[in-house]
Amino acid sequence: MTQTPRSGPYICGIDAALDVVSGKWKGLILWELDEHGVRRFAELWRGLPGVSEKMLTQHLREMEADGLVHRRVHAEVPPRVEYSLTAHGRTLNAALAPLGAWGVARIRRERSELVEHSDAAALPRP
């Protein structure tokens, strides 16, 4: 099932950008694919503790429709499906980098806990 990309009308560029990255997990999916490159669904799921399989599937479908993620199905039994960032997805990641830096500064300012990615796998699943 292929979804069509969402489209305006939008009030401004930020409105259009947030339409594409809305949802708790999309930014983290972008980060995970940028950090690790091509990932299978189970690898993505393990790398994002707290996301349900249903929500990950939904977000990946929306991101594919928006041209951010490429889904490649290999003709094997069982089928192997891999996800990677498109060039468009990489440009969005670059645009989000200053927001990530702002978030790290906020974590430090608020003295919040920053969980290392390698430790995140130990967090409980829903």
C-alpha atoms as an extended CHARMM CRD file, in Angstrom:
* protein
*
       126  EXT
         1         1  MET       CA              0.0000000000        0.0000000000        0.0000000000  PROA      1               0.0000000000
         2         2  THR       CA              1.5650000000        3.2970000000       -1.0880000000  PROA      2               0.0000000000
         3         3  GLN       CA              0.5020000000        6.4630000000        0.6310000000  PROA      3               0.0000000000
         4         4  THR       CA              0.5370000000        9.8250000000       -1.0910000000  PROA      4               0.0000000000
         5         5  PRO       CA              2.5620000000       12.6140000000        0.4770000000  PROA      5               0.0000000000
         6         6  ARG       CA              0.6500000000       15.0720000000        2.5650000000  PROA      6               0.0000000000
         7         7  SER       CA              0.3560000000       18.5620000000        1.1480000000  PROA      7               0.0000000000
         8         8  GLY       CA             -0.8180000000       21.9570000000        2.4360000000  PROA      8               0.0000000000
         9         9  PRO       CA             -2.1720000000       24.4030000000        2.4660000000  PROA      9               0.0000000000
        10        10  TYR       CA              0.5470000000       25.5560000000        4.8580000000  PROA      10              0.0000000000
        11        11  ILE       CA              0.8700000000       28.8010000000        6.7680000000  PROA      11              0.0000000000
        12        12  CYS       CA              4.6730000000       28.9030000000        6.5270000000  PROA      12              0.0000000000
        13        13  GLY       CA              7.7460000000       26.7540000000        5.9050000000  PROA      13              0.0000000000
        14        14  ILE       CA              7.9030000000       25.5890000000        9.5070000000  PROA      14              0.0000000000
        15        15  ASP       CA              4.3300000000       24.3390000000        9.1950000000  PROA      15              0.0000000000
        16        16  ALA       CA              5.2930000000       22.3120000000        6.0980000000  PROA      16              0.0000000000
        17        17  ALA       CA              8.4490000000       20.9670000000        7.7630000000  PROA      17              0.0000000000
        18        18  LEU       CA              6.6390000000       19.9490000000       10.9430000000  PROA      18              0.0000000000
        19        19  ASP       CA              4.0240000000       18.1620000000        8.8450000000  PROA      19              0.0000000000
        20        20  VAL       CA              6.7790000000       15.8390000000        7.6220000000  PROA      20              0.0000000000
        21        21  VAL       CA              8.5010000000       15.2690000000       10.9950000000  PROA      21              0.0000000000
        22        22  SER       CA              5.4150000000       15.2510000000       13.1940000000  PROA      22              0.0000000000
        23        23  GLY       CA              5.2360000000       12.2380000000       15.4500000000  PROA      23              0.0000000000
        24        24  LYS       CA              7.4390000000       11.2480000000       18.3370000000  PROA      24              0.0000000000
        25        25  TRP       CA              9.5330000000        8.7340000000       16.3990000000  PROA      25              0.0000000000
        26        26  LYS       CA             10.2160000000       10.2930000000       12.9900000000  PROA      26              0.0000000000
        27        27  GLY       CA             13.1650000000       12.3710000000       14.1250000000  PROA      27              0.0000000000
        28        28  LEU       CA             14.6350000000        9.3400000000       15.8530000000  PROA      28              0.0000000000
        29        29  ILE       CA             14.1060000000        7.1630000000       12.7760000000  PROA      29              0.0000000000
        30        30  LEU       CA             15.9440000000        9.7860000000       10.7030000000  PROA      30              0.0000000000
        31        31  TRP       CA             18.7580000000        9.8470000000       13.2570000000  PROA      31              0.0000000000
        32        32  GLU       CA             18.9880000000        6.0350000000       13.4390000000  PROA      32              0.0000000000
        33        33  LEU       CA             19.1900000000        5.6810000000        9.6500000000  PROA      33              0.0000000000
        34        34  ASP       CA             21.7160000000        8.5010000000        9.4090000000  PROA      34              0.0000000000
        35        35  GLU       CA             23.8320000000        7.0170000000       12.2070000000  PROA      35              0.0000000000
        36        36  HSD       CA             23.7600000000        3.3910000000       11.0060000000  PROA      36              0.0000000000
        37        37  GLY       CA             22.8840000000        3.5240000000        7.3080000000  PROA      37              0.0000000000
        38        38  VAL       CA             20.7560000000        0.7500000000        5.8340000000  PROA      38              0.0000000000
        39        39  ARG       CA             18.6810000000       -0.9970000000        8.5000000000  PROA      39              0.0000000000
        40        40  ARG       CA             16.2070000000       -3.8360000000        8.5240000000  PROA      40              0.0000000000
        41        41  PHE       CA             12.9200000000       -3.3400000000       10.3620000000  PROA      41              0.0000000000
        42        42  ALA       CA             13.9830000000       -5.3760000000       13.4120000000  PROA      42              0.0000000000
        43        43  GLU       CA             17.2560000000       -3.4270000000       13.6520000000  PROA      43              0.0000000000
        44        44  LEU       CA             15.3450000000       -0.1440000000       13.6040000000  PROA      44              0.0000000000
        45        45  TRP       CA             12.8810000000       -1.4510000000       16.1720000000  PROA      45              0.0000000000
        46        46  ARG       CA             15.6870000000       -2.5510000000       18.5130000000  PROA      46              0.0000000000
        47        47  GLY       CA             17.4250000000        0.7870000000       18.0790000000  PROA      47              0.0000000000
        48        48  LEU       CA             14.3350000000        2.7390000000       19.1340000000  PROA      48              0.0000000000
        49        49  PRO       CA             13.2610000000        1.4490000000       22.5660000000  PROA      49              0.0000000000
        50        50  GLY       CA              9.7180000000        2.4360000000       23.3830000000  PROA      50              0.0000000000
        51        51  VAL       CA              8.3020000000        2.4450000000       19.8580000000  PROA      51              0.0000000000
        52        52  SER       CA              5.6860000000       -0.1800000000       19.0600000000  PROA      52              0.0000000000
        53        53  GLU       CA              5.9440000000       -2.2140000000       15.8740000000  PROA      53              0.0000000000
        54        54  LYS       CA              2.6580000000       -0.6920000000       14.6950000000  PROA      54              0.0000000000
        55        55  MET       CA              3.8680000000        2.8840000000       15.2140000000  PROA      55              0.0000000000
        56        56  LEU       CA              7.2350000000        2.1870000000       13.5740000000  PROA      56              0.0000000000
        57        57  THR       CA              5.4740000000        0.6800000000       10.5520000000  PROA      57              0.0000000000
        58        58  GLN       CA              3.1080000000        3.6600000000       10.3180000000  PROA      58              0.0000000000
        59        59  HSD       CA              5.9130000000        6.2120000000       10.5420000000  PROA      59              0.0000000000
        60        60  LEU       CA              8.0770000000        4.3760000000        8.0050000000  PROA      60              0.0000000000
        61        61  ARG       CA              5.1620000000        4.2890000000        5.5350000000  PROA      61              0.0000000000
        62        62  GLU       CA              4.5290000000        8.0130000000        5.9910000000  PROA      62              0.0000000000
        63        63  MET       CA              8.2450000000        8.8000000000        5.6320000000  PROA      63              0.0000000000
        64        64  GLU       CA              8.4260000000        6.6950000000        2.4800000000  PROA      64              0.0000000000
        65        65  ALA       CA              5.4260000000        8.5550000000        1.0410000000  PROA      65              0.0000000000
        66        66  ASP       CA              7.1230000000       11.8590000000        1.9110000000  PROA      66              0.0000000000
        67        67  GLY       CA             10.2640000000       10.7650000000        0.0660000000  PROA      67              0.0000000000
        68        68  LEU       CA             12.4770000000       10.6480000000        3.1750000000  PROA      68              0.0000000000
        69        69  VAL       CA             13.0010000000        6.8990000000        3.4150000000  PROA      69              0.0000000000
        70        70  HSD       CA             13.6600000000        4.3060000000        0.7390000000  PROA      70              0.0000000000
        71        71  ARG       CA             12.1750000000        0.8350000000        1.3050000000  PROA      71              0.0000000000
        72        72  ARG       CA             13.9070000000       -1.9720000000       -0.5760000000  PROA      72              0.0000000000
        73        73  VAL       CA             12.3460000000       -5.4290000000       -0.6900000000  PROA      73              0.0000000000
        74        74  HSD       CA             14.7130000000       -8.2410000000       -1.6570000000  PROA      74              0.0000000000
        75        75  ALA       CA             13.1640000000      -11.1660000000       -3.5440000000  PROA      75              0.0000000000
        76        76  GLU       CA             14.0700000000      -13.8120000000       -0.9820000000  PROA      76              0.0000000000
        77        77  VAL       CA             12.1870000000      -16.2600000000        1.1760000000  PROA      77              0.0000000000
        78        78  PRO       CA             11.4680000000      -14.9470000000        3.7250000000  PROA      78              0.0000000000
        79        79  PRO       CA             11.4870000000      -11.4810000000        2.1730000000  PROA      79              0.0000000000
        80        80  ARG       CA             14.2060000000       -9.1400000000        3.4080000000  PROA      80              0.0000000000
        81        81  VAL       CA             13.2000000000       -5.4870000000        3.6700000000  PROA      81              0.0000000000
        82        82  GLU       CA             15.7500000000       -2.7350000000        4.1840000000  PROA      82              0.0000000000
        83        83  TYR       CA             15.2700000000        0.9530000000        4.9210000000  PROA      83              0.0000000000
        84        84  SER       CA             17.6430000000        3.7870000000        4.1260000000  PROA      84              0.0000000000
        85        85  LEU       CA             17.5550000000        7.5540000000        3.8770000000  PROA      85              0.0000000000
        86        86  THR       CA             16.9480000000        9.1680000000        0.5310000000  PROA      86              0.0000000000
        87        87  ALA       CA             18.8700000000       12.2730000000       -0.5160000000  PROA      87              0.0000000000
        88        88  HSD       CA             15.7800000000       14.2460000000        0.5440000000  PROA      88              0.0000000000
        89        89  GLY       CA             15.8770000000       12.5570000000        3.9650000000  PROA      89              0.0000000000
        90        90  ARG       CA             19.5660000000       13.4360000000        4.3650000000  PROA      90              0.0000000000
        91        91  THR       CA             18.7930000000       17.1050000000        3.6740000000  PROA      91              0.0000000000
        92        92  LEU       CA             16.1030000000       17.0150000000        6.3610000000  PROA      92              0.0000000000
        93        93  ASN       CA             18.5780000000       15.4710000000        8.8070000000  PROA      93              0.0000000000
        94        94  ALA       CA             21.0180000000       18.2910000000        8.0350000000  PROA      94              0.0000000000
        95        95  ALA       CA             18.2660000000       20.8260000000        8.6750000000  PROA      95              0.0000000000
        96        96  LEU       CA             17.4260000000       19.1450000000       12.0030000000  PROA      96              0.0000000000
        97        97  ALA       CA             21.0630000000       19.1430000000       13.2100000000  PROA      97              0.0000000000
        98        98  PRO       CA             20.8450000000       22.6360000000       14.7920000000  PROA      98              0.0000000000
        99        99  LEU       CA             17.6390000000       21.5820000000       16.5410000000  PROA      99              0.0000000000
       100       100  GLY       CA             19.4890000000       18.5480000000       17.9360000000  PROA      100             0.0000000000
       101       101  ALA       CA             22.3190000000       20.7860000000       19.1750000000  PROA      101             0.0000000000
       102       102  TRP       CA             19.7240000000       23.0380000000       20.8250000000  PROA      102             0.0000000000
       103       103  GLY       CA             18.2160000000       19.9440000000       22.4890000000  PROA      103             0.0000000000
       104       104  VAL       CA             21.5820000000       18.7970000000       23.8590000000  PROA      104             0.0000000000
       105       105  ALA       CA             22.1570000000       22.2890000000       25.2930000000  PROA      105             0.0000000000
       106       106  ARG       CA             18.7070000000       22.1260000000       26.8860000000  PROA      106             0.0000000000
       107       107  ILE       CA             19.4630000000       18.7200000000       28.4080000000  PROA      107             0.0000000000
       108       108  ARG       CA             22.6100000000       20.1510000000       29.9650000000  PROA      108             0.0000000000
       109       109  ARG       CA             20.8900000000       23.3680000000       31.1070000000  PROA      109             0.0000000000
       110       110  GLU       CA             18.0330000000       21.4530000000       32.7330000000  PROA      110             0.0000000000
       111       111  ARG       CA             20.4550000000       18.8150000000       34.0460000000  PROA      111             0.0000000000
       112       112  SER       CA             18.2920000000       16.1560000000       32.4480000000  PROA      112             0.0000000000
       113       113  GLU       CA             19.5560000000       12.6560000000       31.7870000000  PROA      113             0.0000000000
       114       114  LEU       CA             20.9570000000       11.8700000000       28.3610000000  PROA      114             0.0000000000
       115       115  VAL       CA             20.8680000000        8.1250000000       27.6740000000  PROA      115             0.0000000000
       116       116  GLU       CA             23.6700000000        6.8860000000       25.4480000000  PROA      116             0.0000000000
       117       117  HSD       CA             22.3610000000        5.0840000000       22.3660000000  PROA      117             0.0000000000
       118       118  SER       CA             24.1010000000        1.8490000000       23.3630000000  PROA      118             0.0000000000
       119       119  ASP       CA             22.3000000000        1.9650000000       26.7350000000  PROA      119             0.0000000000
       120       120  ALA       CA             18.9170000000        2.7340000000       25.1880000000  PROA      120             0.0000000000
       121       121  ALA       CA             18.3990000000       -0.8810000000       24.1520000000  PROA      121             0.0000000000
       122       122  ALA       CA             18.0810000000       -1.7980000000       27.8170000000  PROA      122             0.0000000000
       123       123  LEU       CA             15.0850000000        0.5080000000       28.2920000000  PROA      123             0.0000000000
       124       124  PRO       CA             11.7020000000       -1.2050000000       28.7180000000  PROA      124             0.0000000000
       125       125  ARG       CA              9.4620000000       -1.7760000000       25.6800000000  PROA      125             0.0000000000
       126       126  PRO       CA              5.7690000000       -0.8410000000       25.6340000000  PROA      126             0.0000000000
